């Protein structure tokens, strides 16, 4: 959950920076909306996969789920989604730092 909160914070910071840049560089509104929609959908999908994984594990623990295979698939899918999100965050931070360190 801490990773999701960190990603949400990064997303908010990126939007703030993007909004500031759009005012300076006059980016089209459609581009910022598209970027916003892609990130929002990705974060919602990540949260949904995490919730499904938690629910599957809880149902296995309380005995309502008999299929360990499905539970393992959901937890693995959630873990891979989280790993992708963390890698995206890392790459975004690297790109931001490179841009920040450029000399004009």
N, C-alpha and C positions, 0 to 999 in steps of 0.2 A: 504494500500500500504506500510505503514511503516513496518508492520509485514512481508511482502514478502521481503522487502529489508533487514530486520534483519535476515530472514531465509537464504537469499542468502549470507549474510556476514558470518553467522555461517557455512554454507556449504563450503564457500571458506576457512575459518579457519580450518574446519575439514579436508579438503583435504590437506591443507598445513601440518597440524599435521600428517596426515596419510602418506603423502609422506616422511616426516622426519622420522617417525617410520619405514616405509618400508625400508628406507636406513639402519637403525640401525638393524632391526630384520630380514631383507631379506624376506619380505612377497612376495608371488608370484604375478606377475603382473596381472594375471587373477582375483585375489581376489580384488585388488584395482580397477580394471576396472569395475568389477561387482558392487561394492559398489558405484562407481561413476555413473554408469548407473542407478541404482535404485534411487539414490537421484536426479539425473537430471530429470528422468521421473516423479518423484513425484512433483518436483517443477514446471515443465512444466504443469502438470495436474492442479496443484493449480492455476497457473496463468491463464490457460484457463478457469477454472470454475469462477474465479473472473471476467474475461473479459466478459464471457457469462452473468453473473449476472448483470454487469453494463449495458451491451447492452439491456438486457430484461427490466431493470428499465427505461432506456432512451426511449425505444420504448413504454412503457406504459405511460410515461409522455407526449410524443409528440403525442400520440393517434394512433400510428400504430399497437399497440397490444391491442386486446380486452380481452384476456384471463388472468385474474389476477392469476388464479390457476397456470399457467405455470411460471409466473414471480415469484410467491412465492416459487415454487419448486426450481427454479434456484438459488434464493437468499439463501434459506435454505441449499441447497447443497453446495454452496460456503462457507457459514458460518461454516458448519460442517467440510468441508475440511480444512479451516483455523484453526479451533479448534484442529483438529487432528495434523496438522503441528506444532502448538504451543506446544502441549503436547509432540510431538516427540522431539522438541527442548529442552524442559524442562528436559525430561528424559536423553537426550544425554548430557546436561550440568551436570546433577547430576552424571552420570556415569563418565564423564571426571573428575569432581572434586574428586570423590572417588578414581579413579586411581591415580590422581595427589597427593593425600594425603597419599597414601600407602607408608609404609616404607620398604625398601628392605635391 
